Amino acid sequence: MNSLNDLILETNFTTYDFFIVIFYLAVTLVVGIYAKNKIKIIDDFIVAGRKIGTGLGIASMAGTEMGLITIMYSAQKGFVGGFAAFHIALIAFFVTLFVGISGFIIYPLRKTNVMTIPEYYEIRYGKNVRILGAIILSIGGILNMGLFLKVGSMFILGILGFSPSGLMLPIIMTTLLVLALIYTILGGMFSVIITDYIQFVLMSFVILFTTYFSIQYLGWQNIWDTVYIEMGEGGFNPFLDGEFGIEYFFWMIITAGLVSCAIWPTAIARALAMEKAEDVKTQYKWSSITFLIRFLIPYFWGICAFVYFNNNIELGNLFFKEVNGEKLNNLYALPIYLSKVIPVGFIGLLTAGMIAAFMSTHDSYLLCWSSVITQDIISPLRKKELSDFDRIKIVRIIIIIIGLYVLYWGLIYNGSEDVWDYMAITGAIYFSGAISVLIGGLYWSKASQKGAILSLLGGMFAIFGLGPVQDAFNISISGTRIGLLTIILSMVLLVLGSLLFPDGNSKGTKNEF
C-alpha cells in the first residue's frame, strides 16, 4: 500500500499550470498599484467614494461571497451531508431575494449615508453604543476570519500535491497573506472592487467547467447512487436528525440567510458603496442568484469528492479510516479530488480562480474590520478629529496587524467544529445582538440606548458555542442551539431594556421596505 504522502503527491498540476497562477498574481499586484492613485480621501478608501454602479456592485458582492473559504467549508458540508446540504443554498437564495425585493434593513441603512454599521448605531442610539458595537463587531469579525488563511492554504497545498505535514502550509499561508496585504493596503475599496470583478469573471468560468467535468467524469447516476447507498435518506433529507435537522434548518435561515446578506458587514459594505440607495434593491435581487450558487456548486463538488473517494478505496481510506496510523482532515478532500481529475492546463486556471476567490474574501474582510476599528473605535475616542491622511494610515496599519493575527490564529487553532459551524458561532458574537439592534433601530421607535447596550452584550454569550470554550467550561450544548438561544436572549434584552430604560427623546425612525 502506498503511503499517505505518495497518494497525495500524485497530481495533475504541472509547470505550465504554475505559470498560469503566477500570471494571475502579477495582474492583482498591478491592480493594487493602479488603485492607489484613486485614493484621495477616507471615503475613497472605505466605500470607493460611493461611485460603484449596479453591475460592478453585483460582481463585487458575488466575488466576495464566493470566496475560497466559502468553497472549502461548503464542500466539507457536501462531503459529510450529501444532497441534504442543498437546503442551505436555497435558504440563502430566498432570503436574499426577499431582502432585495423588500429592501429590508439594507435600503433604509444606505439612505443614512453611513460608511459602517456602528456609525449608524451612533446616529440612532448615541456614541457609547457605536463604540461598544464596534468593539464587539471587531472581536466577532476578526475571530470569524481566523481560519480563512489556513483553510485557503490547505486548498493550495492539496491541489499542488504537497504533504499536509511539514513547513509548506505556513509558507503558503505567509505568501497568500503578503499578496492580500499588498493590494488591500495600496488601493483600499477601489482595489477590492476591481479585483472582485476580475475574480467574478474568472470564477464564473471555473465553476461552469469544473462542475461539467465532474459530472462527465463520475456520471450523474453514479453520484446519486453512491450518496444513497453510503448516506441513505439522510443524504437527501435535511430535516432528519444527524448532520442537519430542524434546529439546524432554522439556524441556517438566520446565518446563511438574513445575516449573510443583510447583517454581515462585508456584504453591507457593498450596499453602502452603491452610488444610489435605489440601486441597492437591484443589487440584492440579482445577487440572490450568486448567493445560491456560492453554496450550491461547492456542495456539489464536495459530494463529487465523496463519490470519487468511495469509488477509489485506497484514496478513500485516507478520509474514511486510518491508514498507517494517519487520517486526513476532510477539508483536503476537495483539493485532492480536483488535483486527480482536472486536466493539465485547466487545473492551473482553476488554482488561479481559487486564489482569486481567496483574495476576494480576504481583502474585503481585512478592509472591513480595520475600517470599523479606525472609524468606530479610535476616531470617536479621540478628542481631536483625525485627518483623512491619518485615518488611511491607521487603517493600513491595522490591516497588517489583523493579517498577522490571522496567520498566528490559523497555525494554533484546533477546534472540534467544522469550518462553517466555527464561522457561524464566531459571527454570532456580533450578529446576535446586531440583528436586534439594527431592526429595532430602523423599525421600532421605542428602541433605546440602554436596550441596545444590553442586547449587544447579550450577543457575546455566543462565544460559549466554540469548541475550546465548551471544553474549558464542560459544556455539551450544540453550537447551533447556543446560537439560537443567544439571538432570542438579545431580542428579549433589547425589548425589556428599551421598555424599562427608555430614552428621554426618542430617536426612532419609521422606515418603509
C-alpha positions as CSV (number, residue, x, y, z in Angstrom):
1,M,0.0,0.0,0.0
2,N,1.3,3.4,-0.9
3,S,2.0,5.9,2.0
4,L,-0.3,8.8,2.6
5,N,2.2,11.2,1.2
6,D,2.7,9.2,-2.0
7,L,-1.0,9.2,-2.7
8,I,-1.3,12.9,-2.2
9,L,1.8,13.7,-4.3
10,E,0.1,12.3,-7.4
11,T,-1.4,15.5,-9.0
12,N,-2.1,16.8,-12.5
13,F,-0.6,20.2,-11.6
14,T,2.4,20.9,-13.8
15,T,4.9,23.7,-14.5
16,Y,2.5,25.1,-17.2
17,D,-0.2,25.4,-14.6
18,F,2.3,27.1,-12.3
19,F,3.0,29.9,-14.8
20,I,-0.8,30.5,-15.2
21,V,-1.1,31.1,-11.5
22,I,2.0,33.4,-11.4
23,F,0.5,35.5,-14.3
24,Y,-2.8,36.0,-12.3
25,L,-0.9,37.0,-9.2
26,A,1.0,39.6,-11.2
27,V,-2.2,41.1,-12.5
28,T,-3.6,41.5,-9.0
29,L,-0.5,43.4,-7.9
30,V,-0.8,45.7,-10.9
31,V,-4.4,46.4,-10.0
32,G,-3.3,47.4,-6.4
33,I,-0.8,49.8,-7.7
34,Y,-3.3,51.3,-10.2
35,A,-6.0,51.7,-7.5
36,K,-3.6,53.5,-5.2
37,N,-3.8,56.6,-7.5
38,K,-7.6,56.7,-6.8
39,I,-7.2,57.2,-3.1
40,K,-7.6,60.8,-2.0
41,I,-9.9,60.9,1.0
42,I,-11.1,58.3,3.6
43,D,-14.4,57.8,1.6
44,D,-12.4,56.6,-1.4
45,F,-10.5,54.1,0.7
46,I,-13.5,52.6,2.6
47,V,-16.5,52.9,0.3
48,A,-14.8,53.6,-3.1
49,G,-16.2,57.2,-3.0
50,R,-19.7,55.7,-3.3
51,K,-19.1,55.6,-7.1
52,I,-20.0,51.9,-7.6
53,G,-22.7,51.2,-10.2
54,T,-25.2,48.3,-10.1
55,G,-23.2,45.9,-12.4
56,L,-19.9,46.3,-10.6
57,G,-21.7,46.2,-7.2
58,I,-23.3,42.8,-8.1
59,A,-20.0,41.4,-9.4
60,S,-18.2,42.6,-6.2
61,M,-20.8,41.1,-4.0
62,A,-20.5,37.8,-5.9
63,G,-16.7,37.8,-5.8
64,T,-16.6,38.4,-2.1
65,E,-19.2,35.9,-1.1
66,M,-17.8,33.2,-3.4
67,G,-14.5,33.1,-1.5
68,L,-12.2,30.1,-1.2
69,I,-13.2,29.8,2.5
70,T,-16.8,29.5,1.3
71,I,-15.9,26.9,-1.3
72,M,-13.9,24.9,1.3
73,Y,-16.4,24.8,4.1
74,S,-19.3,24.3,1.7
75,A,-17.5,21.4,0.0
76,Q,-16.9,20.0,3.5
77,K,-20.7,20.1,4.2
78,G,-21.4,18.4,0.9
79,F,-18.8,15.7,1.7
80,V,-20.4,14.8,5.0
81,G,-24.0,15.7,4.4
82,G,-24.7,14.9,0.7
83,F,-27.5,16.5,-1.2
84,A,-29.2,17.4,2.1
85,A,-26.8,20.3,2.3
86,F,-28.5,21.9,-0.7
87,H,-31.2,23.3,1.7
88,I,-28.7,25.9,2.9
89,A,-28.2,27.2,-0.6
90,L,-32.0,27.5,-1.2
91,I,-32.3,29.4,2.1
92,A,-29.6,31.9,1.1
93,F,-31.3,32.4,-2.3
94,F,-34.8,33.1,-1.0
95,V,-33.8,35.3,2.0
96,T,-31.5,37.4,-0.2
97,L,-34.2,37.7,-2.8
98,F,-36.7,38.8,-0.1
99,V,-34.2,41.4,1.1
100,G,-33.7,42.7,-2.5
101,I,-37.5,42.9,-3.2
102,S,-38.4,44.5,0.2
103,G,-35.2,46.5,0.9
104,F,-35.3,45.1,4.4
105,I,-32.5,46.7,6.5
106,I,-30.2,47.5,3.6
107,Y,-32.3,50.1,1.9
108,P,-33.0,52.4,4.9
109,L,-29.5,51.8,6.1
110,R,-28.0,53.0,2.8
111,K,-30.2,56.1,2.9
112,T,-28.5,57.2,6.1
113,N,-25.2,57.6,4.1
114,V,-23.1,55.8,6.8
115,M,-19.9,54.0,6.0
116,T,-20.2,51.3,8.7
117,I,-22.9,49.7,10.8
118,P,-21.5,51.1,14.1
119,E,-21.7,54.6,12.6
120,Y,-25.5,54.0,12.3
121,Y,-25.6,53.0,15.9
122,E,-24.3,56.4,16.9
123,I,-26.9,58.2,14.8
124,R,-29.7,56.1,16.3
125,Y,-28.5,55.3,19.8
126,G,-25.5,57.5,20.7
127,K,-21.7,57.4,20.7
128,N,-21.5,54.8,23.5
129,V,-23.5,52.2,21.5
130,R,-21.3,52.9,18.5
131,I,-18.1,52.2,20.4
132,L,-19.4,49.1,22.2
133,G,-20.9,47.8,19.0
134,A,-17.7,48.3,17.1
135,I,-15.7,46.5,19.8
136,I,-18.0,43.5,19.8
137,L,-18.1,43.6,15.9
138,S,-14.3,43.6,15.8
139,I,-13.9,40.7,18.2
140,G,-16.5,38.6,16.5
141,G,-15.4,39.5,13.0
142,I,-11.7,39.0,13.5
143,L,-12.3,35.7,15.2
144,N,-14.6,34.8,12.3
145,M,-11.9,35.2,9.7
146,G,-9.3,33.5,11.9
147,L,-9.3,30.3,9.8
148,F,-9.6,31.9,6.4
149,L,-5.9,31.9,5.7
150,K,-5.3,28.4,6.9
151,V,-8.2,26.8,5.1
152,G,-7.4,28.6,1.8
153,S,-3.8,27.5,2.1
154,M,-4.9,23.9,2.7
155,F,-6.6,24.0,-0.7
156,I,-3.4,25.2,-2.4
157,L,-1.4,22.6,-0.5
158,G,-3.8,19.8,-1.6
159,I,-4.1,20.7,-5.2
160,L,-0.3,21.1,-5.6
161,G,0.3,17.7,-4.1
162,F,2.3,18.7,-1.0
163,S,2.1,16.8,2.2
164,P,-0.1,18.3,5.0
165,S,2.8,17.8,7.4
166,G,6.0,19.9,7.3
167,L,6.6,23.6,6.5
168,M,4.7,24.0,3.3
169,L,1.4,25.0,4.9
170,P,2.9,28.0,6.9
171,I,4.9,29.0,3.8
172,I,1.8,29.1,1.6
173,M,-0.1,30.9,4.3
174,T,2.5,33.6,4.6
175,T,2.7,34.0,0.8
176,L,-1.0,34.4,0.3
177,L,-1.2,36.9,3.3
178,V,1.5,39.1,1.8
179,L,-0.2,39.3,-1.5
180,A,-3.6,40.2,0.1
181,L,-2.0,42.8,2.3
182,I,-0.1,44.5,-0.6
183,Y,-3.1,45.3,-2.8
184,T,-5.5,45.9,0.0
185,I,-3.2,48.4,1.7
186,L,-2.4,50.1,-1.6
187,G,-5.9,50.6,-3.0
188,G,-8.5,50.1,-0.3
189,M,-12.0,49.5,-1.6
190,F,-11.1,50.6,-5.1
191,S,-8.7,47.7,-5.5
192,V,-11.1,45.4,-3.7
193,I,-13.9,46.2,-6.1
194,I,-11.8,46.0,-9.2
195,T,-10.1,42.7,-8.3
196,D,-13.5,41.3,-7.2
197,Y,-14.8,42.0,-10.7
198,I,-11.8,40.2,-12.3
199,Q,-12.3,37.3,-9.8
200,F,-16.0,37.1,-10.6
201,V,-15.3,36.7,-14.3
202,L,-12.6,34.1,-13.7
203,M,-14.6,32.1,-11.1
204,S,-17.7,32.1,-13.3
205,F,-15.8,30.2,-16.0
206,V,-14.1,27.9,-13.5
207,I,-17.3,27.0,-11.8
208,L,-19.1,26.0,-15.0
209,F,-16.2,23.9,-16.4
210,T,-15.4,22.2,-13.1
211,T,-19.0,21.2,-12.5
212,Y,-19.5,19.9,-16.0
213,F,-16.2,18.0,-15.9
214,S,-17.1,16.4,-12.6
215,I,-20.4,15.1,-13.9
216,Q,-18.8,13.8,-17.0
217,Y,-16.0,12.1,-15.1
218,L,-18.1,10.5,-12.3
219,G,-21.5,10.1,-14.1
220,W,-24.7,11.6,-12.7
221,Q,-26.3,8.2,-11.9
222,N,-23.1,7.0,-10.1
223,I,-23.1,10.2,-8.0
224,W,-26.7,9.8,-7.0
225,D,-26.5,6.1,-6.2
226,T,-23.3,6.4,-4.2
227,V,-24.8,9.1,-1.9
228,Y,-27.9,6.9,-1.5
229,I,-26.0,3.8,-0.7
230,E,-23.5,5.3,1.7
231,M,-25.6,8.0,3.4
232,G,-29.2,6.7,3.0
233,E,-32.1,9.1,3.3
234,G,-30.0,11.4,5.5
235,G,-28.0,12.3,2.4
236,F,-31.1,13.9,0.8
237,N,-33.4,15.0,3.6
238,P,-32.1,17.9,5.7
239,F,-34.8,17.6,8.3
240,L,-33.6,14.2,9.6
241,D,-31.5,14.4,12.8
242,G,-27.9,13.7,12.0
243,E,-25.7,16.1,10.1
244,F,-28.6,18.7,10.0
245,G,-32.1,18.5,11.4
246,I,-35.0,21.0,12.1
247,E,-33.0,23.1,14.6
248,Y,-30.1,23.5,12.1
249,F,-32.6,24.5,9.4
250,F,-33.8,27.5,11.4
251,W,-30.2,28.3,12.4
252,M,-29.4,28.5,8.6
253,I,-32.4,30.8,7.9
254,I,-30.6,33.3,10.2
255,T,-26.9,32.7,9.4
256,A,-26.8,31.6,5.8
257,G,-29.9,33.8,5.0
258,L,-30.5,37.1,6.8
259,V,-27.1,37.6,8.4
260,S,-25.1,36.7,5.2
261,C,-26.8,39.3,3.1
262,A,-28.2,42.0,5.3
263,I,-26.3,42.0,8.6
264,W,-22.8,40.9,7.9
265,P,-20.6,44.0,7.4
266,T,-18.7,42.7,4.3
267,A,-22.0,42.3,2.4
268,I,-23.4,45.6,3.8
269,A,-20.2,47.4,2.7
270,R,-21.2,46.7,-0.9
271,A,-24.6,48.2,-0.3
272,L,-23.1,51.3,1.4
273,A,-20.7,51.7,-1.6
274,M,-23.5,51.9,-4.1
275,E,-23.9,55.2,-5.9
276,K,-27.7,55.5,-5.3
277,A,-29.8,54.0,-2.5
278,E,-32.4,52.8,-5.1
279,D,-29.7,50.6,-6.7
280,V,-29.3,48.5,-3.6
281,K,-32.5,46.6,-4.1
282,T,-31.5,45.7,-7.7
283,Q,-28.1,44.7,-6.5
284,Y,-29.6,42.3,-3.9
285,K,-32.2,40.8,-6.3
286,W,-29.5,39.8,-8.8
287,S,-27.1,38.8,-6.0
288,S,-29.6,36.3,-4.7
289,I,-28.6,34.1,-7.6
290,T,-24.9,34.3,-6.7
291,F,-25.8,33.6,-3.1
292,L,-27.5,30.4,-4.3
293,I,-24.5,29.4,-6.5
294,R,-21.9,30.2,-3.9
295,F,-23.3,27.4,-1.7
296,L,-24.9,25.0,-4.3
297,I,-21.8,24.5,-6.5
298,P,-19.3,23.8,-3.7
299,Y,-21.7,21.5,-2.0
300,F,-21.9,19.5,-5.3
301,W,-18.1,19.5,-5.6
302,G,-17.9,18.1,-2.0
303,I,-20.5,15.4,-3.0
304,C,-18.4,14.6,-6.1
305,A,-15.3,14.3,-3.9
306,F,-17.2,11.9,-1.6
307,V,-18.2,9.8,-4.5
308,Y,-14.7,9.8,-6.0
309,F,-13.1,8.6,-2.8
310,N,-15.7,6.0,-2.2
311,N,-15.0,4.7,-5.7
312,N,-11.2,4.7,-5.1
313,I,-10.7,2.6,-2.0
314,E,-7.1,3.3,-1.4
315,L,-7.5,7.0,-1.6
316,G,-10.8,6.9,0.2
317,N,-9.2,5.3,3.2
318,L,-7.3,8.5,3.8
319,F,-10.5,10.1,4.9
320,F,-12.8,7.2,6.0
321,K,-10.4,5.3,8.2
322,E,-6.8,5.5,9.5
323,V,-4.0,4.4,7.1
324,N,-0.7,3.6,8.8
325,G,-1.9,5.5,11.8
326,E,-2.9,8.6,9.8
327,K,-6.3,10.0,8.9
328,L,-6.6,13.1,6.7
329,N,-8.7,16.2,7.6
330,N,-11.7,16.1,5.2
331,L,-11.1,19.7,4.3
332,Y,-8.4,18.2,2.0
333,A,-11.0,16.1,0.1
334,L,-11.9,18.8,-2.4
335,P,-8.4,19.9,-3.5
336,I,-7.1,16.4,-3.7
337,Y,-10.1,15.3,-5.7
338,L,-9.7,18.2,-8.1
339,S,-5.9,17.5,-8.4
340,K,-6.7,14.0,-9.6
341,V,-9.4,14.6,-12.1
342,I,-9.0,18.1,-13.6
343,P,-6.7,18.0,-16.7
344,V,-3.3,19.8,-17.1
345,G,-3.7,23.4,-18.1
346,F,-7.1,23.9,-16.8
347,I,-6.0,22.9,-13.3
348,G,-3.7,26.0,-13.4
349,L,-6.7,28.2,-14.3
350,L,-8.7,26.5,-11.6
351,T,-6.0,27.2,-9.0
352,A,-5.7,30.8,-10.1
353,G,-9.5,31.1,-9.8
354,M,-9.4,29.7,-6.2
355,I,-6.6,32.1,-5.3
356,A,-8.8,34.8,-6.8
357,A,-11.7,33.6,-4.6
358,F,-9.4,33.6,-1.6
359,M,-8.2,37.2,-2.3
360,S,-11.7,38.5,-2.9
361,T,-12.8,37.5,0.5
362,H,-9.6,38.2,2.4
363,D,-9.2,41.7,1.1
364,S,-12.8,42.6,1.9
365,Y,-12.6,41.3,5.5
366,L,-9.2,43.0,6.1
367,L,-10.6,46.3,4.9
368,C,-13.9,45.9,6.8
369,W,-12.5,45.2,10.3
370,S,-9.7,47.7,10.0
371,S,-12.2,50.4,8.9
372,V,-14.5,49.6,11.8
373,I,-11.7,49.8,14.3
374,T,-10.5,53.1,12.9
375,Q,-13.8,54.8,12.2
376,D,-15.9,53.5,15.1
377,I,-13.5,52.9,18.0
378,I,-10.3,55.0,17.6
379,S,-11.8,58.1,15.9
380,P,-14.8,58.5,18.3
381,L,-12.5,58.1,21.4
382,R,-10.2,60.9,20.2
383,K,-10.9,64.5,21.3
384,K,-9.2,65.9,18.2
385,E,-10.7,64.8,14.8
386,L,-8.4,62.7,12.7
387,S,-7.5,63.9,9.2
388,D,-8.2,61.7,6.2
389,F,-4.5,61.1,5.8
390,D,-4.2,59.9,9.4
391,R,-7.3,57.7,9.1
392,I,-6.0,56.0,6.0
393,K,-2.6,55.4,7.6
394,I,-4.3,53.9,10.7
395,V,-6.5,51.6,8.6
396,R,-3.4,50.4,6.8
397,I,-1.5,49.7,10.0
398,I,-4.5,47.8,11.4
399,I,-4.8,45.7,8.2
400,I,-1.3,44.5,8.8
401,I,-1.9,43.7,12.5
402,I,-5.1,41.8,11.7
403,G,-3.2,39.9,8.9
404,L,-0.5,38.8,11.4
405,Y,-3.2,37.7,13.9
406,V,-4.9,35.6,11.2
407,L,-1.6,33.9,10.4
408,Y,-1.0,33.2,14.1
409,W,-4.5,32.0,14.8
410,G,-4.6,29.7,11.8
411,L,-1.5,28.0,12.9
412,I,-2.5,27.4,16.6
413,Y,-6.3,26.9,16.5
414,N,-7.5,23.2,16.7
415,G,-11.3,23.3,17.4
416,S,-13.6,20.3,17.1
417,E,-16.3,22.1,15.0
418,D,-16.3,22.1,11.1
419,V,-15.3,25.4,9.5
420,W,-18.9,26.5,8.7
421,D,-20.0,26.0,12.3
422,Y,-16.9,27.8,13.6
423,M,-17.7,30.8,11.4
424,A,-21.4,30.8,12.3
425,I,-20.6,30.8,16.1
426,T,-17.8,33.4,15.9
427,G,-20.0,35.6,13.7
428,A,-22.9,35.2,16.2
429,I,-20.8,37.0,18.8
430,Y,-21.5,40.1,16.7
431,F,-24.7,39.4,14.8
432,S,-26.8,38.0,17.7
433,G,-27.0,41.5,19.1
434,A,-26.8,43.3,15.8
435,I,-29.9,41.7,14.4
436,S,-32.0,43.1,17.3
437,V,-30.2,46.5,17.4
438,L,-30.4,47.1,13.7
439,I,-34.0,46.0,13.2
440,G,-35.1,47.8,16.4
441,G,-33.3,50.9,15.4
442,L,-34.7,51.0,11.9
443,Y,-38.3,49.9,12.6
444,W,-39.1,50.4,16.3
445,S,-39.2,53.9,17.6
446,K,-39.0,52.8,21.3
447,A,-35.7,51.0,21.0
448,S,-33.4,52.8,23.5
449,Q,-29.7,53.2,24.1
450,K,-29.7,51.0,27.2
451,G,-31.7,48.4,25.4
452,A,-29.2,48.4,22.6
453,I,-26.3,48.1,25.0
454,L,-27.9,45.1,26.8
455,S,-28.7,43.4,23.5
456,L,-25.1,43.8,22.2
457,L,-23.6,42.4,25.4
458,G,-26.1,39.6,25.4
459,G,-24.9,38.6,22.0
460,M,-21.5,37.7,23.3
461,F,-23.0,34.7,25.0
462,A,-22.5,33.0,21.6
463,I,-18.8,32.5,22.4
464,F,-19.8,29.5,24.5
465,G,-20.6,27.7,21.3
466,L,-16.9,27.4,20.4
467,G,-15.3,24.0,21.0
468,P,-12.3,25.2,23.2
469,V,-14.7,27.3,25.3
470,Q,-17.1,24.4,25.7
471,D,-14.2,22.2,26.8
472,A,-13.0,24.8,29.3
473,F,-16.4,25.1,30.9
474,N,-17.5,21.5,30.4
475,I,-20.5,22.5,28.2
476,S,-22.2,19.9,25.9
477,I,-24.8,22.1,24.2
478,S,-24.5,22.3,20.4
479,G,-23.2,25.5,18.9
480,T,-26.4,25.7,16.8
481,R,-28.6,25.7,19.9
482,I,-26.4,28.2,21.7
483,G,-26.6,30.5,18.7
484,L,-30.4,30.3,18.5
485,L,-30.7,30.9,22.3
486,T,-28.3,33.9,22.1
487,I,-30.4,35.6,19.4
488,I,-33.5,35.1,21.5
489,L,-31.7,36.4,24.6
490,S,-30.5,39.5,22.7
491,M,-34.0,40.3,21.3
492,V,-35.5,39.9,24.8
493,L,-32.9,42.2,26.3
494,L,-33.5,44.9,23.6
495,V,-37.2,44.9,24.3
496,L,-37.0,44.8,28.1
497,G,-34.2,47.2,28.2
498,S,-35.9,49.7,26.0
499,L,-39.2,49.5,27.9
500,L,-37.6,49.7,31.3
501,F,-35.0,52.3,30.4
502,P,-36.5,54.5,27.6
503,D,-34.6,57.4,26.0
504,G,-35.6,60.8,27.1
505,N,-36.1,61.9,23.4
506,S,-36.9,59.1,21.0
507,K,-34.6,58.9,18.1
508,G,-36.8,56.3,16.4
509,T,-37.4,56.4,12.7
510,K,-40.1,54.9,10.6
511,N,-38.9,53.1,7.5
512,E,-40.8,51.5,4.7
513,F,-39.4,48.5,2.8
